[in-house]
Amino acid sequence: MPYALTFSKQVEITDPDQYINDCCIGGDVVLDRLLPVLRARYGNDLQSNQEDWGWFAWFDEGPVKLAVDIFTDDHKNLQFQLLLTSRKPRLILRDIVEDGAELESLRELVVRELADWPVSSLTVQRSTRSTCLRSGAA
């Protein structure tokens, strides 16, 4: 089951025209904060970008596909939600959302980085949402 992390953080928006939708505003700043620790842990072979639903970082740890999806819940007050998901591929069928040590390790890494930033009102909870839009995994 994925983890949903919510928090507030005042970030500087330098180019508001770069965002596709309101749910993307400031997500790039959050992603920029996380990318160095994600690359240090998982390597440089990760995908990251903006979509119409927010920002993402997708990468693999062995056969497990991991995702950090970033949504701006309230763009005026800069309240964010991160969805951490792990998926395991199956031979013929679509990937399945599945917990494992890889997801726990990702959660610990992201929570530690957000606490060091620091952010306000950080909450971590299990989520039934599995919105990760990684190719073939919707």
C-alpha positions as CSV (number, residue, x, y, z in Angstrom):
1,M,0.0,0.0,0.0
2,P,1.5,3.4,-1.0
3,Y,2.5,6.1,1.5
4,A,0.9,9.6,1.4
5,L,3.0,12.3,2.9
6,T,1.5,15.8,3.3
7,F,3.3,19.0,4.4
8,S,3.5,22.7,3.9
9,K,6.6,24.6,2.8
10,Q,7.0,28.2,1.6
11,V,9.0,28.0,-1.6
12,E,10.0,30.6,-4.1
13,I,8.1,30.4,-7.4
14,T,10.3,32.1,-9.9
15,D,8.4,31.4,-13.1
16,P,4.7,30.7,-12.6
17,D,4.1,30.3,-16.3
18,Q,6.1,27.0,-16.4
19,Y,3.3,25.1,-14.6
20,I,0.8,23.0,-16.6
21,N,-1.9,23.2,-13.8
22,D,-2.3,24.5,-10.3
23,C,-1.5,21.0,-8.9
24,C,2.1,21.5,-10.3
25,I,2.9,24.8,-8.7
26,G,6.0,24.5,-6.5
27,G,6.3,20.7,-7.0
28,D,9.5,21.3,-9.0
29,V,11.1,22.9,-5.9
30,V,10.2,19.9,-3.8
31,L,11.5,17.5,-6.5
32,D,14.7,19.5,-6.8
33,R,15.2,19.1,-3.0
34,L,14.7,15.3,-3.2
35,L,16.6,14.5,-6.4
36,P,20.2,14.6,-5.0
37,V,19.3,12.1,-2.2
38,L,17.3,9.9,-4.6
39,R,20.2,9.9,-7.1
40,A,22.7,9.2,-4.4
41,R,20.7,6.2,-3.2
42,Y,19.2,4.9,-6.5
43,G,21.6,6.1,-9.2
44,N,21.3,8.6,-12.0
45,D,19.1,6.4,-14.1
46,L,15.8,7.9,-13.0
47,Q,13.1,9.7,-14.8
48,S,11.7,13.0,-13.5
49,N,9.5,15.6,-15.0
50,Q,6.2,17.5,-14.9
51,E,2.9,16.0,-16.0
52,D,-0.6,17.6,-16.0
53,W,-1.2,16.0,-12.5
54,G,2.1,17.1,-10.8
55,W,5.7,16.2,-10.8
56,F,7.4,12.8,-10.5
57,A,10.6,10.8,-10.0
58,W,10.5,7.2,-11.2
59,F,13.3,4.7,-10.7
60,D,14.1,1.1,-10.1
61,E,15.7,-0.9,-7.3
62,G,16.4,-4.3,-8.8
63,P,13.2,-5.6,-10.1
64,V,11.1,-3.2,-8.0
65,K,9.8,0.0,-9.6
66,L,9.6,3.0,-7.2
67,A,7.8,6.3,-7.6
68,V,7.7,9.6,-5.9
69,D,4.7,11.6,-7.2
70,I,4.3,15.2,-6.1
71,F,1.0,17.0,-6.1
72,T,0.3,20.6,-4.9
73,D,-2.9,20.3,-2.9
74,D,-3.2,24.0,-2.2
75,H,-1.1,26.2,-4.5
76,K,-2.0,29.4,-2.6
77,N,-0.8,28.1,0.8
78,L,1.8,25.7,-0.8
79,Q,0.6,22.5,0.7
80,F,2.0,19.4,-0.9
81,Q,1.3,15.7,-1.1
82,L,3.8,13.1,-2.0
83,L,2.7,9.6,-3.0
84,L,5.4,6.9,-2.5
85,T,4.7,3.7,-4.4
86,S,6.4,0.4,-5.1
87,R,5.4,-1.9,-7.9
88,K,6.6,-5.4,-8.8
89,P,6.4,-6.5,-12.4
90,R,4.6,-9.6,-13.5
91,L,5.4,-11.7,-16.5
92,I,2.4,-11.0,-18.7
93,L,0.0,-8.9,-16.6
94,R,0.4,-5.3,-15.4
95,D,2.7,-4.4,-12.5
96,I,1.1,-4.7,-9.1
97,V,1.4,-2.3,-6.2
98,E,3.2,-4.2,-3.4
99,D,4.9,-3.3,-0.2
100,G,8.4,-4.4,0.5
101,A,11.7,-3.3,2.1
102,E,12.3,-1.1,-0.9
103,L,9.2,1.0,-0.2
104,E,10.1,1.3,3.5
105,S,13.7,2.4,2.6
106,L,12.3,5.0,0.2
107,R,9.9,6.3,2.9
108,E,12.7,6.6,5.5
109,L,14.9,8.5,3.0
110,V,12.2,11.0,1.9
111,V,10.9,11.6,5.4
112,R,14.5,12.3,6.6
113,E,15.1,14.7,3.8
114,L,11.9,16.6,4.3
115,A,12.5,16.8,8.1
116,D,16.0,18.2,7.3
117,W,14.6,20.9,4.9
118,P,12.5,21.5,7.2
119,V,8.8,21.4,6.2
120,S,5.7,22.2,8.4
121,S,3.0,19.8,9.4
122,L,4.5,16.7,8.0
123,T,2.2,13.7,8.1
124,V,2.9,10.2,6.9
125,Q,0.1,7.7,6.4
126,R,-0.8,4.7,4.3
127,S,-2.9,5.4,1.3
128,T,-5.3,3.4,-0.8
129,R,-4.5,5.7,-3.7
130,S,-2.2,4.3,-6.3
131,T,-2.2,7.1,-8.8
132,C,1.4,6.6,-10.0
133,L,1.1,7.0,-13.7
134,R,4.3,5.2,-14.5
135,S,3.9,3.6,-18.0
136,G,1.7,0.6,-17.8
137,A,1.0,1.0,-14.1
138,A,-2.0,3.2,-13.8
